[in-house]
Amino acid sequence: MNMYQKLENAVNQWPENVFLVREGIMYSQFVDQVRARAATLRDAGIKHGDVVGILSHNLPQFPLTLFAIWYLGATVLMLDTNLTPFEYDNMTQVAGCKFVCAEPSFFYKTDKFTFLDITHKDGEIDYDLRPYPSESTDVAIMSFTSGSTGMPKVVPLTHFNLTECANSLEDMSDYYHSGEIMYGFLPLYHIFGFAVCILGTIQYGGGLVLQPVINPKYILDDFQKFQPHVIPVVPRVLELFRNKIIDGMKAQKKWRVASFILNNQKTLKDMGLDFFVRKVQEPLLAIFGGRVRLLIAGGAATKPEVENFYESLGLAFIQGYGLTETVGPICISKPTSKRMPYSVGGSTSNNECEIRDKDENGVGVLWVRGHQVFNGYLNNPEANALVFDEKGFFNTGDMMYMDKNGELHFAGRKKQVIVLDSGKNVYPDELEALFMEIEGVKNVAVFEHKVNDKTVTYGVFQVEQGMTMDKLLSEVANANKKVASYKWVTHFAMTTDDLPMTSTQKVKHHMVRQNLIDGKYPDRHE
């Protein structure tokens, strides 16, 4: 089965279910719009085998264009809306992409590819245009997972990978049902938002409320208007909502009593006093529209106190774990079991996990294999040889341990990918390559660090004698402009001392960070 056939199955099963809720578009209407858009794209020159970029916020035209590209037998290149023209040019060249369907606000002058207006109104359906019979092994989407400049890693995911991810989401069937509404403000170009909001809704015949603007006021207004049943979200947003709720109740001097009731609700219910529990829970749940049943967290680990807060409101809470290379959630926790902190549950259907090279505490590297795991990075045999073993297991580079219930727990990242509080990933190699071009910089280490309790991308620069902080500040600012703003290094230290290196002349990032903590790099800009 390919992804367009997956959509047709959903249409046949739930033709009158609403798919795009804000627009009131049913599944049967949506598939007709896909066919009309396919004709538009065909007329623009797109054909089977092409790679077509999508550069858009969460507009209804995003999923419409996605399925239309698949209708034609082409491959989708997912493009992050936060990048620069320099990065888009590089990404499209690496992926062999000649067309990009984008919002007009993203248009710029380039000779690398042709922009197509994703908001363009389509004409009539061409009934002679039939869906291309893509094989399940054909590549459906491509995403960059190791930076967008220099020598990036590109992840091709097949139709089989995507449909199997959708099938594995049946593990949520106790908490998400046909016709129920999912709130979609997670970016669809990101694998987490794509997997849950697109694959999840198609799998269940659910409705999707798309929100293109990440603005708390708009989101809260949507909660009241559309009353979603399921809300996928990054942990940082959950934490912000929780803190705002608690601060508001503290200002009204209600939190002490409410906290006591929520923390002791089982005892109160056993005493027949569940009325008090409902009296606390209902107004808090009303903030989310009053119908929410399930929260799905992903993109980063959720703090136990945040998870416990939402569970105390009577909500089911799922923590997912996955990578772009696994179509997102390859592990999903079960809300019904009492979990230790940072549990990501076990592997989803048709996938398996192994923990290797364990230390004395049982913490080791997670390897995964299964239907969701990609077949290898695009045109990168060296990287593939490093991450796959002879049995087909993929090295995630993440550290896990397994508890007595067989659930996996996230323990840290072996890879040096920086995960910001927003859940966005920053890749040190990409930034280090940019900064090494600065005259007077001999070496640099970029890593995750805490500044005022906030996770930031931090740099330590080994510089030549004569480099001043003012000059370095100016050069770093210029280099930052080549990448998206969330990747910028605005906190850094400068030293003329050699950075600690391995025998193979790689910077020991952990030692550099410890030196920073120990005050060995006093010349700082923070």
Solvent accessible surface area in square Angstrom, and as a share of the most:
residue,aa,sasa,rsa
1,M,108,0.48
2,N,6,0.03
3,M,0,0.00
4,Y,7,0.03
5,Q,77,0.34
6,K,21,0.09
7,L,0,0.00
8,E,63,0.28
9,N,70,0.36
10,A,3,0.02
11,V,17,0.10
12,N,118,0.60
13,Q,118,0.53
14,W,45,0.16
15,P,57,0.36
16,E,134,0.60
17,N,35,0.18
18,V,59,0.34
19,F,0,0.00
20,L,2,0.01
21,V,28,0.16
22,R,88,0.32
23,E,68,0.30
24,G,44,0.43
25,I,22,0.11
26,M,57,0.25
27,Y,0,0.00
28,S,36,0.23
29,Q,78,0.35
30,F,0,0.00
31,V,18,0.10
32,D,62,0.32
33,Q,70,0.31
34,V,0,0.00
35,R,49,0.18
36,A,11,0.09
37,R,9,0.03
38,A,0,0.00
39,A,8,0.06
40,T,35,0.20
41,L,8,0.04
42,R,85,0.31
43,D,107,0.56
44,A,42,0.33
45,G,41,0.39
46,I,2,0.01
47,K,130,0.55
48,H,91,0.41
49,G,53,0.51
50,D,27,0.14
51,V,22,0.12
52,V,0,0.00
53,G,0,0.00
54,I,0,0.00
55,L,1,0.00
56,S,1,0.01
57,H,71,0.32
58,N,8,0.04
59,L,37,0.18
60,P,34,0.21
61,Q,43,0.19
62,F,1,0.00
63,P,0,0.00
64,L,16,0.08
65,T,1,0.00
66,L,0,0.00
67,F,0,0.00
68,A,0,0.00
69,I,0,0.00
70,W,4,0.01
71,Y,3,0.01
72,L,14,0.07
73,G,11,0.10
74,A,1,0.01
75,T,16,0.09
76,V,0,0.00
77,L,0,0.00
78,M,9,0.04
79,L,1,0.00
80,D,24,0.12
81,T,18,0.11
82,N,60,0.31
83,L,22,0.11
84,T,25,0.14
85,P,66,0.42
86,F,104,0.43
87,E,0,0.00
88,Y,7,0.03
89,D,31,0.16
90,N,37,0.19
91,M,5,0.02
92,T,1,0.00
93,Q,112,0.50
94,V,61,0.35
95,A,9,0.07
96,G,44,0.43
97,C,2,0.01
98,K,131,0.55
99,F,34,0.14
100,V,0,0.00
101,C,2,0.01
102,A,0,0.00
103,E,23,0.10
104,P,68,0.43
105,S,98,0.63
106,F,35,0.15
107,F,82,0.34
108,Y,50,0.19
109,K,204,0.86
110,T,33,0.19
111,D,129,0.67
112,K,71,0.30
113,F,17,0.07
114,T,70,0.40
115,F,32,0.13
116,L,36,0.18
117,D,53,0.28
118,I,2,0.01
119,T,57,0.33
120,H,98,0.44
121,K,174,0.74
122,D,31,0.16
123,G,54,0.52
124,E,159,0.71
125,I,32,0.16
126,D,43,0.22
127,Y,148,0.56
128,D,132,0.69
129,L,29,0.14
130,R,158,0.58
131,P,42,0.26
132,Y,79,0.30
133,P,99,0.62
134,S,12,0.08
135,E,113,0.51
136,S,32,0.21
137,T,104,0.61
138,D,49,0.26
139,V,51,0.30
140,A,0,0.00
141,I,0,0.00
142,M,9,0.04
143,S,12,0.08
144,F,32,0.13
145,T,20,0.12
146,S,30,0.19
147,G,6,0.06
148,S,3,0.02
149,T,11,0.06
150,G,54,0.52
151,M,182,0.81
152,P,15,0.09
153,K,63,0.27
154,V,3,0.02
155,V,0,0.00
156,P,17,0.11
157,L,0,0.00
158,T,9,0.05
159,H,4,0.02
160,F,76,0.32
161,N,5,0.03
162,L,0,0.00
163,T,8,0.05
164,E,24,0.11
165,C,0,0.00
166,A,0,0.00
167,N,60,0.31
168,S,2,0.01
169,L,1,0.00
170,E,78,0.35
171,D,62,0.32
172,M,2,0.01
173,S,47,0.30
174,D,106,0.55
175,Y,32,0.12
176,Y,0,0.00
177,H,79,0.35
178,S,54,0.35
179,G,43,0.41
180,E,19,0.09
181,I,22,0.11
182,M,0,0.00
183,Y,0,0.00
184,G,0,0.00
185,F,7,0.03
186,L,9,0.04
187,P,44,0.27
188,L,1,0.00
189,Y,27,0.10
190,H,67,0.30
191,I,17,0.08
192,F,17,0.07
193,G,0,0.00
194,F,1,0.00
195,A,0,0.00
196,V,2,0.01
197,C,0,0.00
198,I,0,0.00
199,L,1,0.00
200,G,0,0.00
201,T,0,0.00
202,I,3,0.02
203,Q,27,0.12
204,Y,13,0.05
205,G,0,0.00
206,G,0,0.00
207,G,1,0.01
208,L,0,0.00
209,V,0,0.00
210,L,3,0.01
211,Q,11,0.05
212,P,44,0.27
213,V,69,0.40
214,I,103,0.52
215,N,52,0.27
216,P,85,0.54
217,K,133,0.56
218,Y,100,0.38
219,I,5,0.02
220,L,44,0.22
221,D,69,0.36
222,D,8,0.04
223,F,2,0.01
224,Q,103,0.46
225,K,146,0.62
226,F,23,0.09
227,Q,71,0.32
228,P,0,0.00
229,H,23,0.10
230,V,0,0.00
231,I,5,0.03
232,P,0,0.00
233,V,2,0.01
234,V,23,0.13
235,P,10,0.06
236,R,85,0.31
237,V,27,0.16
238,L,4,0.02
239,E,26,0.11
240,L,91,0.45
241,F,21,0.09
242,R,49,0.18
243,N,52,0.26
244,K,135,0.57
245,I,15,0.07
246,I,16,0.08
247,D,87,0.45
248,G,31,0.29
249,M,27,0.12
250,K,115,0.49
251,A,86,0.67
252,Q,111,0.49
253,K,184,0.78
254,K,109,0.46
255,W,45,0.16
256,R,211,0.77
257,V,97,0.55
258,A,4,0.03
259,S,23,0.15
260,F,122,0.51
261,I,18,0.09
262,L,7,0.03
263,N,115,0.59
264,N,53,0.27
265,Q,31,0.14
266,K,150,0.63
267,T,77,0.45
268,L,22,0.11
269,K,95,0.40
270,D,106,0.55
271,M,125,0.56
272,G,57,0.55
273,L,62,0.31
274,D,54,0.28
275,F,111,0.46
276,F,95,0.40
277,V,0,0.00
278,R,107,0.39
279,K,131,0.55
280,V,18,0.11
281,Q,20,0.09
282,E,101,0.45
283,P,76,0.48
284,L,10,0.05
285,L,32,0.16
286,A,47,0.37
287,I,57,0.29
288,F,4,0.02
289,G,6,0.06
290,G,48,0.47
291,R,103,0.38
292,V,10,0.06
293,R,84,0.31
294,L,0,0.00
295,L,1,0.01
296,I,7,0.04
297,A,0,0.00
298,G,3,0.03
299,G,32,0.31
300,A,25,0.20
301,A,42,0.33
302,T,3,0.02
303,K,86,0.37
304,P,34,0.21
305,E,81,0.36
306,V,2,0.01
307,E,20,0.09
308,N,89,0.46
309,F,15,0.06
310,Y,0,0.00
311,E,52,0.23
312,S,18,0.12
313,L,1,0.01
314,G,59,0.57
315,L,10,0.05
316,A,15,0.12
317,F,0,0.00
318,I,3,0.01
319,Q,9,0.04
320,G,11,0.11
321,Y,19,0.07
322,G,28,0.27
323,L,23,0.12
324,T,23,0.13
325,E,6,0.03
326,T,1,0.00
327,V,0,0.00
328,G,4,0.04
329,P,11,0.07
330,I,0,0.00
331,C,0,0.00
332,I,15,0.08
333,S,1,0.01
334,K,120,0.51
335,P,25,0.16
336,T,111,0.65
337,S,48,0.31
338,K,183,0.78
339,R,40,0.15
340,M,96,0.43
341,P,70,0.44
342,Y,85,0.32
343,S,3,0.02
344,V,7,0.04
345,G,1,0.01
346,G,29,0.28
347,S,44,0.29
348,T,4,0.02
349,S,54,0.35
350,N,88,0.45
351,N,14,0.07
352,E,72,0.32
353,C,29,0.17
354,E,68,0.31
355,I,22,0.11
356,R,59,0.22
357,D,122,0.63
358,K,124,0.52
359,D,68,0.35
360,E,160,0.72
361,N,112,0.57
362,G,26,0.25
363,V,28,0.16
364,G,0,0.00
365,V,5,0.03
366,L,0,0.00
367,W,33,0.11
368,V,0,0.00
369,R,80,0.29
370,G,25,0.24
371,H,68,0.30
372,Q,0,0.00
373,V,11,0.06
374,F,3,0.01
375,N,127,0.65
376,G,8,0.08
377,Y,14,0.05
378,L,54,0.27
379,N,134,0.69
380,N,31,0.16
381,P,91,0.57
382,E,123,0.55
383,A,11,0.09
384,N,35,0.18
385,A,79,0.61
386,L,145,0.72
387,V,22,0.13
388,F,46,0.19
389,D,31,0.16
390,E,158,0.71
391,K,129,0.55
392,G,35,0.33
393,F,2,0.01
394,F,3,0.01
395,N,37,0.19
396,T,0,0.00
397,G,6,0.05
398,D,0,0.00
399,M,45,0.20
400,M,0,0.00
401,Y,57,0.22
402,M,104,0.46
403,D,18,0.09
404,K,194,0.82
405,N,103,0.53
406,G,35,0.34
407,E,19,0.09
408,L,2,0.01
409,H,1,0.00
410,F,40,0.17
411,A,52,0.40
412,G,22,0.21
413,R,79,0.29
414,K,125,0.53
415,K,78,0.33
416,Q,93,0.41
417,V,26,0.15
418,I,1,0.00
419,V,19,0.11
420,L,25,0.12
421,D,42,0.22
422,S,55,0.35
423,G,6,0.06
424,K,54,0.23
425,N,50,0.26
426,V,0,0.00
427,Y,35,0.13
428,P,7,0.05
429,D,106,0.55
430,E,9,0.04
431,L,1,0.01
432,E,25,0.11
433,A,55,0.43
434,L,16,0.08
435,F,1,0.00
436,M,86,0.39
437,E,127,0.57
438,I,14,0.07
439,E,144,0.65
440,G,15,0.14
441,V,13,0.07
442,K,106,0.45
443,N,26,0.13
444,V,3,0.02
445,A,0,0.00
446,V,0,0.00
447,F,13,0.05
448,E,70,0.31
449,H,19,0.08
450,K,104,0.44
451,V,20,0.12
452,N,146,0.75
453,D,127,0.66
454,K,121,0.51
455,T,10,0.06
456,V,13,0.08
457,T,6,0.03
458,Y,0,0.00
459,G,0,0.00
460,V,0,0.00
461,F,0,0.00
462,Q,12,0.05
463,V,2,0.01
464,E,91,0.41
465,Q,153,0.68
466,G,70,0.68
467,M,22,0.10
468,T,75,0.44
469,M,39,0.17
470,D,114,0.59
471,K,99,0.42
472,L,0,0.00
473,L,67,0.33
474,S,62,0.40
475,E,58,0.26
476,V,1,0.01
477,A,45,0.35
478,N,79,0.40
479,A,9,0.07
480,N,8,0.04
481,K,134,0.57
482,K,81,0.34
483,V,2,0.01
484,A,2,0.01
485,S,74,0.48
486,Y,49,0.19
487,K,7,0.03
488,W,100,0.35
489,V,1,0.01
490,T,69,0.40
491,H,39,0.17
492,F,1,0.00
493,A,0,0.00
494,M,21,0.09
495,T,15,0.09
496,T,65,0.38
497,D,92,0.48
498,D,111,0.58
499,L,4,0.02
500,P,25,0.16
501,M,62,0.28
502,T,46,0.27
503,S,114,0.74
504,T,98,0.57
505,Q,126,0.56
506,K,140,0.59
507,V,22,0.13
508,K,61,0.26
509,H,22,0.10
510,H,134,0.60
511,M,78,0.35
512,V,0,0.00
513,R,80,0.29
514,Q,89,0.39
515,N,26,0.13
516,L,0,0.00
517,I,89,0.45
518,D,84,0.44
519,G,41,0.39
520,K,125,0.53
521,Y,8,0.03
522,P,113,0.71
523,D,61,0.32
524,R,86,0.32
525,H,61,0.27
526,E,101,0.45
